[in-house]
Amino acid sequence: MSSGPSDAGGNPPPVTIHTWLEPFNKQKPHSFVKATAPVDAENWISHMEKIFDVMGCEDAF
């Protein structure tokens, strides 16, 4: 038996917003300021969703 912490068996540390934010910012997400047409907002959402997919982000974030 191990005398270490219960997650010492190789379980990854829990993901927090802080551990997620740095890699997210490295993806250089576009800022959303305004949209002159609905398609502008849709394109921004699509861009953000692609970043989330690449990062393997769960819906919880």
CHARMM-style PDB file with segment names, atoms N, HN, CA, C and O in Angstrom:
ATOM      1  N   MET     1       0.835  -1.190   0.000  1.00  0.00      PROA
ATOM      2  CA  MET     1       0.000   0.000   0.000  1.00  0.00      PROA
ATOM      3  C   MET     1       0.870   1.241   0.000  1.00  0.00      PROA
ATOM      4  O   MET     1       1.991   1.246   0.510  1.00  0.00      PROA
ATOM      5  N   SER     2       0.339   2.257  -0.568  1.00  0.00      PROA
ATOM      6  HN  SER     2      -0.571   2.253  -0.982  1.00  0.00      PROA
ATOM      7  CA  SER     2       1.057   3.524  -0.644  1.00  0.00      PROA
ATOM      8  C   SER     2       0.638   4.416   0.508  1.00  0.00      PROA
ATOM      9  O   SER     2      -0.517   4.390   0.934  1.00  0.00      PROA
ATOM     10  N   SER     3       1.566   5.199   1.008  1.00  0.00      PROA
ATOM     11  HN  SER     3       2.504   5.220   0.662  1.00  0.00      PROA
ATOM     12  CA  SER     3       1.238   6.125   2.085  1.00  0.00      PROA
ATOM     13  C   SER     3       1.011   7.537   1.563  1.00  0.00      PROA
ATOM     14  O   SER     3       0.849   8.474   2.346  1.00  0.00      PROA
ATOM     15  N   GLY     4       0.997   7.693   0.218  1.00  0.00      PROA
ATOM     16  HN  GLY     4       1.128   6.932  -0.417  1.00  0.00      PROA
ATOM     17  CA  GLY     4       0.825   9.011  -0.383  1.00  0.00      PROA
ATOM     18  C   GLY     4      -0.632   9.403  -0.495  1.00  0.00      PROA
ATOM     19  O   GLY     4      -1.511   8.695  -0.004  1.00  0.00      PROA
ATOM     20  N   PRO     5      -0.893  10.531  -1.142  1.00  0.00      PROA
ATOM     21  CA  PRO     5      -2.265  11.002  -1.331  1.00  0.00      PROA
ATOM     22  C   PRO     5      -3.071  10.004  -2.153  1.00  0.00      PROA
ATOM     23  O   PRO     5      -2.512   9.193  -2.892  1.00  0.00      PROA
ATOM     24  N   SER     6      -4.382  10.074  -2.014  1.00  0.00      PROA
ATOM     25  HN  SER     6      -4.836  10.732  -1.413  1.00  0.00      PROA
ATOM     26  CA  SER     6      -5.249   9.101  -2.665  1.00  0.00      PROA
ATOM     27  C   SER     6      -5.173   9.170  -4.184  1.00  0.00      PROA
ATOM     28  O   SER     6      -5.486   8.178  -4.844  1.00  0.00      PROA
ATOM     29  N   ASP     7      -4.778  10.281  -4.761  1.00  0.00      PROA
ATOM     30  HN  ASP     7      -4.524  11.086  -4.225  1.00  0.00      PROA
ATOM     31  CA  ASP     7      -4.692  10.369  -6.219  1.00  0.00      PROA
ATOM     32  C   ASP     7      -3.272  10.132  -6.727  1.00  0.00      PROA
ATOM     33  O   ASP     7      -2.975  10.434  -7.883  1.00  0.00      PROA
ATOM     34  N   ALA     8      -2.405   9.604  -5.895  1.00  0.00      PROA
ATOM     35  HN  ALA     8      -2.646   9.358  -4.956  1.00  0.00      PROA
ATOM     36  CA  ALA     8      -1.026   9.350  -6.293  1.00  0.00      PROA
ATOM     37  C   ALA     8      -0.925   8.174  -7.259  1.00  0.00      PROA
ATOM     38  O   ALA     8       0.159   7.884  -7.765  1.00  0.00      PROA
ATOM     39  N   GLY     9      -2.024   7.503  -7.517  1.00  0.00      PROA
ATOM     40  HN  GLY     9      -2.905   7.738  -7.106  1.00  0.00      PROA
ATOM     41  CA  GLY     9      -2.024   6.360  -8.411  1.00  0.00      PROA
ATOM     42  C   GLY     9      -2.009   6.739  -9.870  1.00  0.00      PROA
ATOM     43  O   GLY     9      -2.304   5.892 -10.713  1.00  0.00      PROA
ATOM     44  N   GLY    10      -1.684   7.953 -10.206  1.00  0.00      PROA
ATOM     45  HN  GLY    10      -1.445   8.641  -9.521  1.00  0.00      PROA
ATOM     46  CA  GLY    10      -1.586   8.361 -11.596  1.00  0.00      PROA
ATOM     47  C   GLY    10      -2.774   9.155 -12.097  1.00  0.00      PROA
ATOM     48  O   GLY    10      -2.809   9.531 -13.268  1.00  0.00      PROA
ATOM     49  N   ASN    11      -3.737   9.416 -11.251  1.00  0.00      PROA
ATOM     50  HN  ASN    11      -3.708   9.110 -10.300  1.00  0.00      PROA
ATOM     51  CA  ASN    11      -4.868  10.229 -11.683  1.00  0.00      PROA
ATOM     52  C   ASN    11      -4.400  11.657 -11.923  1.00  0.00      PROA
ATOM     53  O   ASN    11      -3.646  12.202 -11.117  1.00  0.00      PROA
ATOM     54  N   PRO    12      -4.837  12.273 -13.020  1.00  0.00      PROA
ATOM     55  CA  PRO    12      -4.423  13.655 -13.280  1.00  0.00      PROA
ATOM     56  C   PRO    12      -5.060  14.606 -12.273  1.00  0.00      PROA
ATOM     57  O   PRO    12      -6.120  14.311 -11.721  1.00  0.00      PROA
ATOM     58  N   PRO    13      -4.419  15.739 -12.037  1.00  0.00      PROA
ATOM     59  CA  PRO    13      -5.024  16.718 -11.130  1.00  0.00      PROA
ATOM     60  C   PRO    13      -6.308  17.260 -11.750  1.00  0.00      PROA
ATOM     61  O   PRO    13      -6.449  17.263 -12.973  1.00  0.00      PROA
ATOM     62  N   PRO    14      -7.237  17.713 -10.930  1.00  0.00      PROA
ATOM     63  CA  PRO    14      -8.483  18.248 -11.477  1.00  0.00      PROA
ATOM     64  C   PRO    14      -8.214  19.485 -12.338  1.00  0.00      PROA
ATOM     65  O   PRO    14      -7.321  20.280 -12.044  1.00  0.00      PROA
ATOM     66  N   VAL    15      -8.990  19.629 -13.385  1.00  0.00      PROA
ATOM     67  HN  VAL    15      -9.716  18.983 -13.624  1.00  0.00      PROA
ATOM     68  CA  VAL    15      -8.847  20.782 -14.272  1.00  0.00      PROA
ATOM     69  C   VAL    15      -9.605  21.948 -13.663  1.00  0.00      PROA
ATOM     70  O   VAL    15     -10.783  21.831 -13.324  1.00  0.00      PROA
ATOM     71  N   THR    16      -8.921  23.064 -13.528  1.00  0.00      PROA
ATOM     72  HN  THR    16      -7.964  23.158 -13.803  1.00  0.00      PROA
ATOM     73  CA  THR    16      -9.563  24.277 -13.039  1.00  0.00      PROA
ATOM     74  C   THR    16      -9.501  25.324 -14.148  1.00  0.00      PROA
ATOM     75  O   THR    16      -8.812  25.134 -15.150  1.00  0.00      PROA
ATOM     76  N   ILE    17     -10.198  26.390 -13.972  1.00  0.00      PROA
ATOM     77  HN  ILE    17     -10.758  26.545 -13.158  1.00  0.00      PROA
ATOM     78  CA  ILE    17     -10.199  27.457 -14.972  1.00  0.00      PROA
ATOM     79  C   ILE    17      -8.786  27.995 -15.168  1.00  0.00      PROA
ATOM     80  O   ILE    17      -8.430  28.410 -16.271  1.00  0.00      PROA
ATOM     81  N   HSD    18      -7.985  27.994 -14.118  1.00  0.00      PROA
ATOM     82  HN  HSD    18      -8.274  27.658 -13.222  1.00  0.00      PROA
ATOM     83  CA  HSD    18      -6.627  28.534 -14.217  1.00  0.00      PROA
ATOM     84  C   HSD    18      -5.714  27.642 -15.055  1.00  0.00      PROA
ATOM     85  O   HSD    18      -4.885  28.144 -15.814  1.00  0.00      PROA
ATOM     86  N   THR    19      -5.862  26.327 -14.924  1.00  0.00      PROA
ATOM     87  HN  THR    19      -6.535  25.919 -14.307  1.00  0.00      PROA
ATOM     88  CA  THR    19      -5.025  25.425 -15.716  1.00  0.00      PROA
ATOM     89  C   THR    19      -5.481  25.386 -17.166  1.00  0.00      PROA
ATOM     90  O   THR    19      -4.716  24.992 -18.046  1.00  0.00      PROA
ATOM     91  N   TRP    20      -6.700  25.783 -17.420  1.00  0.00      PROA
ATOM     92  HN  TRP    20      -7.322  26.103 -16.705  1.00  0.00      PROA
ATOM     93  CA  TRP    20      -7.273  25.763 -18.756  1.00  0.00      PROA
ATOM     94  C   TRP    20      -7.036  27.075 -19.497  1.00  0.00      PROA
ATOM     95  O   TRP    20      -6.904  27.078 -20.721  1.00  0.00      PROA
ATOM     96  N   LEU    21      -6.983  28.183 -18.773  1.00  0.00      PROA
ATOM     97  HN  LEU    21      -7.091  28.181 -17.779  1.00  0.00      PROA
ATOM     98  CA  LEU    21      -6.936  29.507 -19.393  1.00  0.00      PROA
ATOM     99  C   LEU    21      -5.658  29.774 -20.173  1.00  0.00      PROA
ATOM    100  O   LEU    21      -5.718  30.364 -21.251  1.00  0.00      PROA
ATOM    101  N   GLU    22      -4.516  29.361 -19.667  1.00  0.00      PROA
ATOM    102  HN  GLU    22      -4.468  28.881 -18.791  1.00  0.00      PROA
ATOM    103  CA  GLU    22      -3.256  29.620 -20.377  1.00  0.00      PROA
ATOM    104  C   GLU    22      -3.219  28.930 -21.743  1.00  0.00      PROA
ATOM    105  O   GLU    22      -2.924  29.587 -22.742  1.00  0.00      PROA
ATOM    106  N   PRO    23      -3.510  27.625 -21.819  1.00  0.00      PROA
ATOM    107  CA  PRO    23      -3.525  26.985 -23.146  1.00  0.00      PROA
ATOM    108  C   PRO    23      -4.602  27.584 -24.062  1.00  0.00      PROA
ATOM    109  O   PRO    23      -4.412  27.670 -25.275  1.00  0.00      PROA
ATOM    110  N   PHE    24      -5.726  27.994 -23.477  1.00  0.00      PROA
ATOM    111  HN  PHE    24      -5.881  27.923 -22.491  1.00  0.00      PROA
ATOM    112  CA  PHE    24      -6.785  28.620 -24.272  1.00  0.00      PROA
ATOM    113  C   PHE    24      -6.278  29.910 -24.907  1.00  0.00      PROA
ATOM    114  O   PHE    24      -6.493  30.140 -26.097  1.00  0.00      PROA
ATOM    115  N   ASN    25      -5.612  30.745 -24.130  1.00  0.00      PROA
ATOM    116  HN  ASN    25      -5.438  30.558 -23.164  1.00  0.00      PROA
ATOM    117  CA  ASN    25      -5.096  32.010 -24.656  1.00  0.00      PROA
ATOM    118  C   ASN    25      -4.024  31.803 -25.714  1.00  0.00      PROA
ATOM    119  O   ASN    25      -3.860  32.641 -26.600  1.00  0.00      PROA
ATOM    120  N   LYS    26      -3.296  30.701 -25.633  1.00  0.00      PROA
ATOM    121  HN  LYS    26      -3.429  30.019 -24.914  1.00  0.00      PROA
ATOM    122  CA  LYS    26      -2.285  30.402 -26.649  1.00  0.00      PROA
ATOM    123  C   LYS    26      -2.919  30.122 -28.009  1.00  0.00      PROA
ATOM    124  O   LYS    26      -2.237  30.200 -29.031  1.00  0.00      PROA
ATOM    125  N   GLN    27      -4.203  29.800 -28.037  1.00  0.00      PROA
ATOM    126  HN  GLN    27      -4.756  29.737 -27.206  1.00  0.00      PROA
ATOM    127  CA  GLN    27      -4.919  29.570 -29.290  1.00  0.00      PROA
ATOM    128  C   GLN    27      -5.305  30.888 -29.974  1.00  0.00      PROA
ATOM    129  O   GLN    27      -5.843  30.883 -31.081  1.00  0.00      PROA
ATOM    130  N   LYS    28      -5.030  32.002 -29.314  1.00  0.00      PROA
ATOM    131  HN  LYS    28      -4.594  32.006 -28.414  1.00  0.00      PROA
ATOM    132  CA  LYS    28      -5.315  33.346 -29.820  1.00  0.00      PROA
ATOM    133  C   LYS    28      -6.789  33.512 -30.238  1.00  0.00      PROA
ATOM    134  O   LYS    28      -7.090  33.762 -31.405  1.00  0.00      PROA
ATOM    135  N   PRO    29      -7.694  33.367 -29.266  1.00  0.00      PROA
ATOM    136  CA  PRO    29      -9.111  33.514 -29.590  1.00  0.00      PROA
ATOM    137  C   PRO    29      -9.426  34.948 -30.016  1.00  0.00      PROA
ATOM    138  O   PRO    29      -8.864  35.908 -29.489  1.00  0.00      PROA
ATOM    139  N   HSD    30     -10.319  35.066 -30.963  1.00  0.00      PROA
ATOM    140  HN  HSD    30     -10.775  34.286 -31.392  1.00  0.00      PROA
ATOM    141  CA  HSD    30     -10.747  36.391 -31.414  1.00  0.00      PROA
ATOM    142  C   HSD    30     -11.642  37.016 -30.355  1.00  0.00      PROA
ATOM    143  O   HSD    30     -12.426  36.323 -29.706  1.00  0.00      PROA
ATOM    144  N   SER    31     -11.522  38.320 -30.185  1.00  0.00      PROA
ATOM    145  HN  SER    31     -10.885  38.882 -30.712  1.00  0.00      PROA
ATOM    146  CA  SER    31     -12.416  39.045 -29.289  1.00  0.00      PROA
ATOM    147  C   SER    31     -13.704  39.359 -30.033  1.00  0.00      PROA
ATOM    148  O   SER    31     -13.694  39.598 -31.241  1.00  0.00      PROA
ATOM    149  N   PHE    32     -14.805  39.356 -29.306  1.00  0.00      PROA
ATOM    150  HN  PHE    32     -14.813  39.162 -28.325  1.00  0.00      PROA
ATOM    151  CA  PHE    32     -16.079  39.730 -29.909  1.00  0.00      PROA
ATOM    152  C   PHE    32     -16.437  41.106 -29.395  1.00  0.00      PROA
ATOM    153  O   PHE    32     -16.638  41.304 -28.197  1.00  0.00      PROA
ATOM    154  N   VAL    33     -16.516  42.055 -30.311  1.00  0.00      PROA
ATOM    155  HN  VAL    33     -16.353  41.894 -31.284  1.00  0.00      PROA
ATOM    156  CA  VAL    33     -16.834  43.425 -29.935  1.00  0.00      PROA
ATOM    157  C   VAL    33     -18.253  43.769 -30.357  1.00  0.00      PROA
ATOM    158  O   VAL    33     -19.071  44.197 -29.544  1.00  0.00      PROA
ATOM    159  N   LYS    34     -18.532  43.575 -31.639  1.00  0.00      PROA
ATOM    160  HN  LYS    34     -17.867  43.227 -32.300  1.00  0.00      PROA
ATOM    161  CA  LYS    34     -19.879  43.817 -32.143  1.00  0.00      PROA
ATOM    162  C   LYS    34     -20.045  43.066 -33.453  1.00  0.00      PROA
ATOM    163  O   LYS    34     -19.074  42.638 -34.078  1.00  0.00      PROA
ATOM    164  N   ALA    35     -21.280  42.922 -33.844  1.00  0.00      PROA
ATOM    165  HN  ALA    35     -22.069  43.270 -33.337  1.00  0.00      PROA
ATOM    166  CA  ALA    35     -21.579  42.255 -35.106  1.00  0.00      PROA
ATOM    167  C   ALA    35     -22.503  43.160 -35.906  1.00  0.00      PROA
ATOM    168  O   ALA    35     -23.516  43.640 -35.399  1.00  0.00      PROA
ATOM    169  N   THR    36     -22.142  43.382 -37.156  1.00  0.00      PROA
ATOM    170  HN  THR    36     -21.319  42.991 -37.568  1.00  0.00      PROA
ATOM    171  CA  THR    36     -23.002  44.192 -38.018  1.00  0.00      PROA
ATOM    172  C   THR    36     -24.053  43.328 -38.698  1.00  0.00      PROA
ATOM    173  O   THR    36     -25.039  43.838 -39.231  1.00  0.00      PROA
ATOM    174  N   ALA    37     -23.837  42.022 -38.675  1.00  0.00      PROA
ATOM    175  HN  ALA    37     -23.037  41.608 -38.242  1.00  0.00      PROA
ATOM    176  CA  ALA    37     -24.797  41.073 -39.242  1.00  0.00      PROA
ATOM    177  C   ALA    37     -24.765  39.808 -38.389  1.00  0.00      PROA
ATOM    178  O   ALA    37     -23.743  39.496 -37.779  1.00  0.00      PROA
ATOM    179  N   PRO    38     -25.874  39.086 -38.345  1.00  0.00      PROA
ATOM    180  CA  PRO    38     -25.904  37.852 -37.551  1.00  0.00      PROA
ATOM    181  C   PRO    38     -24.795  36.867 -37.913  1.00  0.00      PROA
ATOM    182  O   PRO    38     -24.307  36.140 -37.048  1.00  0.00      PROA
ATOM    183  N   VAL    39     -24.398  36.838 -39.169  1.00  0.00      PROA
ATOM    184  HN  VAL    39     -24.794  37.428 -39.873  1.00  0.00      PROA
ATOM    185  CA  VAL    39     -23.354  35.902 -39.587  1.00  0.00      PROA
ATOM    186  C   VAL    39     -22.024  36.208 -38.900  1.00  0.00      PROA
ATOM    187  O   VAL    39     -21.221  35.299 -38.685  1.00  0.00      PROA
ATOM    188  N   ASP    40     -21.779  37.467 -38.553  1.00  0.00      PROA
ATOM    189  HN  ASP    40     -22.431  38.205 -38.728  1.00  0.00      PROA
ATOM    190  CA  ASP    40     -20.548  37.822 -37.834  1.00  0.00      PROA
ATOM    191  C   ASP    40     -20.508  37.145 -36.465  1.00  0.00      PROA
ATOM    192  O   ASP    40     -19.475  36.610 -36.062  1.00  0.00      PROA
ATOM    193  N   ALA    41     -21.623  37.169 -35.760  1.00  0.00      PROA
ATOM    194  HN  ALA    41     -22.462  37.604 -36.087  1.00  0.00      PROA
ATOM    195  CA  ALA    41     -21.702  36.511 -34.455  1.00  0.00      PROA
ATOM    196  C   ALA    41     -21.592  34.998 -34.611  1.00  0.00      PROA
ATOM    197  O   ALA    41     -20.921  34.336 -33.819  1.00  0.00      PROA
ATOM    198  N   GLU    42     -22.245  34.456 -35.625  1.00  0.00      PROA
ATOM    199  HN  GLU    42     -22.790  34.994 -36.268  1.00  0.00      PROA
ATOM    200  CA  GLU    42     -22.182  33.013 -35.867  1.00  0.00      PROA
ATOM    201  C   GLU    42     -20.753  32.568 -36.175  1.00  0.00      PROA
ATOM    202  O   GLU    42     -20.320  31.512 -35.714  1.00  0.00      PROA
ATOM    203  N   ASN    43     -20.027  33.361 -36.945  1.00  0.00      PROA
ATOM    204  HN  ASN    43     -20.379  34.219 -37.319  1.00  0.00      PROA
ATOM    205  CA  ASN    43     -18.638  33.027 -37.265  1.00  0.00      PROA
ATOM    206  C   ASN    43     -17.757  33.061 -36.017  1.00  0.00      PROA
ATOM    207  O   ASN    43     -16.875  32.217 -35.857  1.00  0.00      PROA
ATOM    208  N   TRP    44     -17.991  34.022 -35.142  1.00  0.00      PROA
ATOM    209  HN  TRP    44     -18.708  34.707 -35.272  1.00  0.00      PROA
ATOM    210  CA  TRP    44     -17.219  34.098 -33.906  1.00  0.00      PROA
ATOM    211  C   TRP    44     -17.501  32.882 -33.021  1.00  0.00      PROA
ATOM    212  O   TRP    44     -16.581  32.282 -32.464  1.00  0.00      PROA
ATOM    213  N   ILE    45     -18.766  32.531 -32.899  1.00  0.00      PROA
ATOM    214  HN  ILE    45     -19.513  33.018 -33.351  1.00  0.00      PROA
ATOM    215  CA  ILE    45     -19.136  31.353 -32.107  1.00  0.00      PROA
ATOM    216  C   ILE    45     -18.476  30.107 -32.680  1.00  0.00      PROA
ATOM    217  O   ILE    45     -17.961  29.276 -31.932  1.00  0.00      PROA
ATOM    218  N   SER    46     -18.488  29.974 -33.990  1.00  0.00      PROA
ATOM    219  HN  SER    46     -18.906  30.649 -34.598  1.00  0.00      PROA
ATOM    220  CA  SER    46     -17.856  28.826 -34.643  1.00  0.00      PROA
ATOM    221  C   SER    46     -16.360  28.788 -34.340  1.00  0.00      PROA
ATOM    222  O   SER    46     -15.809  27.726 -34.051  1.00  0.00      PROA
ATOM    223  N   HSD    47     -15.709  29.936 -34.406  1.00  0.00      PROA
ATOM    224  HN  HSD    47     -16.156  30.799 -34.641  1.00  0.00      PROA
ATOM    225  CA  HSD    47     -14.279  30.035 -34.095  1.00  0.00      PROA
ATOM    226  C   HSD    47     -14.008  29.578 -32.659  1.00  0.00      PROA
ATOM    227  O   HSD    47     -13.077  28.810 -32.416  1.00  0.00      PROA
ATOM    228  N   MET    48     -14.809  30.044 -31.723  1.00  0.00      PROA
ATOM    229  HN  MET    48     -15.565  30.668 -31.921  1.00  0.00      PROA
ATOM    230  CA  MET    48     -14.619  29.679 -30.325  1.00  0.00      PROA
ATOM    231  C   MET    48     -14.870  28.189 -30.107  1.00  0.00      PROA
ATOM    232  O   MET    48     -14.131  27.539 -29.368  1.00  0.00      PROA
ATOM    233  N   GLU    49     -15.897  27.650 -30.739  1.00  0.00      PROA
ATOM    234  HN  GLU    49     -16.497  28.178 -31.340  1.00  0.00      PROA
ATOM    235  CA  GLU    49     -16.200  26.225 -30.588  1.00  0.00      PROA
ATOM    236  C   GLU    49     -15.072  25.355 -31.128  1.00  0.00      PROA
ATOM    237  O   GLU    49     -14.792  24.292 -30.575  1.00  0.00      PROA
ATOM    238  N   LYS    50     -14.423  25.795 -32.202  1.00  0.00      PROA
ATOM    239  HN  LYS    50     -14.651  26.658 -32.652  1.00  0.00      PROA
ATOM    240  CA  LYS    50     -13.288  25.042 -32.740  1.00  0.00      PROA
ATOM    241  C   LYS    50     -12.148  25.002 -31.730  1.00  0.00      PROA
ATOM    242  O   LYS    50     -11.510  23.964 -31.552  1.00  0.00      PROA
ATOM    243  N   ILE    51     -11.892  26.121 -31.072  1.00  0.00      PROA
ATOM    244  HN  ILE    51     -12.410  26.964 -31.217  1.00  0.00      PROA
ATOM    245  CA  ILE    51     -10.849  26.157 -30.048  1.00  0.00      PROA
ATOM    246  C   ILE    51     -11.207  25.202 -28.911  1.00  0.00      PROA
ATOM    247  O   ILE    51     -10.359  24.440 -28.448  1.00  0.00      PROA
ATOM    248  N   PHE    52     -12.457  25.244 -28.465  1.00  0.00      PROA
ATOM    249  HN  PHE    52     -13.146  25.863 -28.841  1.00  0.00      PROA
ATOM    250  CA  PHE    52     -12.883  24.356 -27.385  1.00  0.00      PROA
ATOM    251  C   PHE    52     -12.723  22.893 -27.785  1.00  0.00      PROA
ATOM    252  O   PHE    52     -12.286  22.071 -26.979  1.00  0.00      PROA
ATOM    253  N   ASP    53     -13.076  22.566 -29.029  1.00  0.00      PROA
ATOM    254  HN  ASP    53     -13.430  23.234 -29.683  1.00  0.00      PROA
ATOM    255  CA  ASP    53     -12.937  21.189 -29.508  1.00  0.00      PROA
ATOM    256  C   ASP    53     -11.478  20.754 -29.530  1.00  0.00      PROA
ATOM    257  O   ASP    53     -11.146  19.654 -29.088  1.00  0.00      PROA
ATOM    258  N   VAL    54     -10.607  21.621 -30.045  1.00  0.00      PROA
ATOM    259  HN  VAL    54     -10.877  22.514 -30.404  1.00  0.00      PROA
ATOM    260  CA  VAL    54      -9.180  21.299 -30.119  1.00  0.00      PROA
ATOM    261  C   VAL    54      -8.615  21.047 -28.721  1.00  0.00      PROA
ATOM    262  O   VAL    54      -7.772  20.171 -28.534  1.00  0.00      PROA
ATOM    263  N   MET    55      -9.078  21.809 -27.759  1.00  0.00      PROA
ATOM    264  HN  MET    55      -9.763  22.521 -27.911  1.00  0.00      PROA
ATOM    265  CA  MET    55      -8.576  21.679 -26.397  1.00  0.00      PROA
ATOM    266  C   MET    55      -9.228  20.536 -25.633  1.00  0.00      PROA
ATOM    267  O   MET    55      -8.790  20.198 -24.533  1.00  0.00      PROA
ATOM    268  N   GLY    56     -10.266  19.938 -26.201  1.00  0.00      PROA
ATOM    269  HN  GLY    56     -10.622  20.212 -27.095  1.00  0.00      PROA
ATOM    270  CA  GLY    56     -10.970  18.872 -25.498  1.00  0.00      PROA
ATOM    271  C   GLY    56     -11.756  19.389 -24.312  1.00  0.00      PROA
ATOM    272  O   GLY    56     -11.910  18.700 -23.303  1.00  0.00      PROA
ATOM    273  N   CYS    57     -12.247  20.600 -24.443  1.00  0.00      PROA
ATOM    274  HN  CYS    57     -12.122  21.160 -25.262  1.00  0.00      PROA
ATOM    275  CA  CYS    57     -12.963  21.254 -23.353  1.00  0.00      PROA
ATOM    276  C   CYS    57     -14.350  20.638 -23.173  1.00  0.00      PROA
ATOM    277  O   CYS    57     -15.085  20.434 -24.139  1.00  0.00      PROA
ATOM    278  N   GLU    58     -14.688  20.349 -21.926  1.00  0.00      PROA
ATOM    279  HN  GLU    58     -14.091  20.514 -21.141  1.00  0.00      PROA
ATOM    280  CA  GLU    58     -16.009  19.840 -21.617  1.00  0.00      PROA
ATOM    281  C   GLU    58     -16.996  20.999 -21.553  1.00  0.00      PROA
ATOM    282  O   GLU    58     -16.597  22.155 -21.412  1.00  0.00      PROA
ATOM    283  N   ASP    59     -18.271  20.690 -21.657  1.00  0.00      PROA
ATOM    284  HN  ASP    59     -18.595  19.751 -21.771  1.00  0.00      PROA
ATOM    285  CA  ASP    59     -19.301  21.715 -21.625  1.00  0.00      PROA
ATOM    286  C   ASP    59     -19.363  22.451 -20.288  1.00  0.00      PROA
ATOM    287  O   ASP    59     -19.939  23.536 -20.210  1.00  0.00      PROA
ATOM    288  N   ALA    60     -18.781  21.880 -19.242  1.00  0.00      PROA
ATOM    289  HN  ALA    60     -18.313  20.999 -19.305  1.00  0.00      PROA
ATOM    290  CA  ALA    60     -18.820  22.510 -17.920  1.00  0.00      PROA
ATOM    291  C   ALA    60     -18.138  23.868 -17.918  1.00  0.00      PROA
ATOM    292  O   ALA    60     -18.500  24.745 -17.134  1.00  0.00      PROA
ATOM    293  N   PHE    61     -17.139  24.048 -18.802  1.00  0.00      PROA
ATOM    294  HN  PHE    61     -16.845  23.335 -19.438  1.00  0.00      PROA
ATOM    295  CA  PHE    61     -16.460  25.330 -18.878  1.00  0.00      PROA
ATOM    296  C   PHE    61     -17.099  26.147 -19.940  1.00  0.00      PROA
ATOM    297  OT1 PHE    61     -16.683  27.280 -20.182  1.00  0.00      PROA
TER     298      PHE     61
END
